[in-house]
Amino acid sequence: MQAYKILPLLCLLAFCKTTKNTNAPQPAEHYNATADPAPLPSTISIPVSISVDDILRSLNSRLSGKALFEDYSFEDNGHDGLMMNAWKSQDITLFFAGNTVKYRVPLKLWIKKELVFGSSAEAEGELALNFKTTFNINADWSLSTQTEVEYHEWISIPILKTGIGDISMETIANLILNSSKKTLSKTLDQYVNQQINLRPYVQEAWVAIQQPMLLDGGYQMWSKTTPISIGLTPITTYNNALQTKIAVECLNNVSFGEKPIFRENSALPNLNLLTEAPNDFKMRFATDLPFAEAERLANNIMVGQIFESGKKKVKVEDVNLWGNNDRVVVNTRLSGSFNGQIYFIGRPEFNPTKNQIEVKDLDFQVDTRNFLMRSASWIFQGTIKKKMIASMVFPLAQNITEVKSALQQTLSNYQIQPGITLYGALDSIGVQDTRVTPTGIRVNLFSTGKVYVDVKGL
């Protein structure tokens, strides 16, 4: 054969051999540097129940043996010539109605009356004062009360015994009481303010719920709550108890691995008065599909698959995955009539109906498409794309079921610290977004439900 005829043939063979072993241009591995989506606002409802009997026991104990009124001077009150002491003689009784408390305080009275020529005489009596206190909770969680004496009733009228006979002190004692009501009311206000104090309990719950909770030791799954505001519903009475609800608006997030780093926020916000306390709870958590696991599943389906077109055929040898911004690159290594690597690219998306990740819009990457059109269009026209789409399905049903089960088991009765227990129920799971991370495909989910915090000792 003449040289000028052989040379083009050799060039053609060389070109075909080079094309057969040439890879398509490789897409870059790149990841969006966007932060995780913000956790979803939730409300934790904290029922508060204050036993009226407990208040009474404490109030009676605190006032036992203590003088509510003391006057040891004949000179004060316009030289009224009287001294008087008043102290609790029997247990106090009370009842609540809305933001008003009414109570009956039995008092023992000691009265000393100045007589003529520097002499004096003493008397003792007993009466019951009926008070009404209206209270309000201030923005700083302190309690403000306004107490007034509604009326009094004599249990035993004081009788002043003198050398010239007994003198009834009812009229004089009534005058003394009328002038002393303001002092008595102020004293009762002080005791009631000390006894009904929500701030220590609210502060304790506010700080306690910030501590990260280990939801599941096997998964090393942690929940972190960040409270952002707090409110209170009107105080009502039911079953002989004062009742209200504290509603803490917060952000909740679930993470995996080491215990989350957090900085405690001990600054209790001002009170926000609410008409009702919602308890809709949303907890965001992520479930990850590592690239290694996705590759294993894809290789189980694709490796060994043979695709033919006429006399040409290729076999899938390996599949590798990595990220390209919000998409996934599927690197497919082929052997046979074409030895090299081609690339598919698609957008991962979670299918909540089937609880699985699917790679949507999966197609030949642009450079691969152009490369195959020039050098191996028969691959482009074959069924490999359809088979690859079918292999890019990754079930997460078991992961989600296990995570939800772990969350539910923990929330059913979780002691944050002695006396503070969190409990609740999860209703459903929704999808917030799906994203590609340097280690795999992450599906950000959120679970809705109702969560309460029970604070003992109120």
Secondary structure, DSSP 8 states (H G I E B T S, - for coil): --HHHHHHHHHHHHHHHHHHT--------B----------EEEEEEEEEEEHHHHHHHHHHHHTT-EEEEE--SSHHHH--EEEEEEE-S--EEEEETTEEEEEEEEEEEEEEE-GGG-EEEEEEEEEEEEEEEEEE-TTS-EEEEEEEEEEEEEE--EEEETTEEEE-HHHHHHHHHHHHHHHHHHHHHHHHHHS--HHHHHHHHHHTTS-EEEETTTTEEEEEEEEEEEE---EE-SSEEEEEEEEEEEEEEEESS-------------EE-SS---EEEEEEEEEEEHHHHHHHHHHHHTT-EEEETTEEEEEEEEEEEEETTEEEEEEEEEESS-EEEEEEEEEEEETTTTEEEEEEEEE-HHHHHHHHHH-HHHHTSSHHHHHHHH-EEE-HHHHHHHHHHHHHHHTSEEEETTEEEEEEEEEEEEEEEEEETTEEEEEEEEEEEEEEEETT-
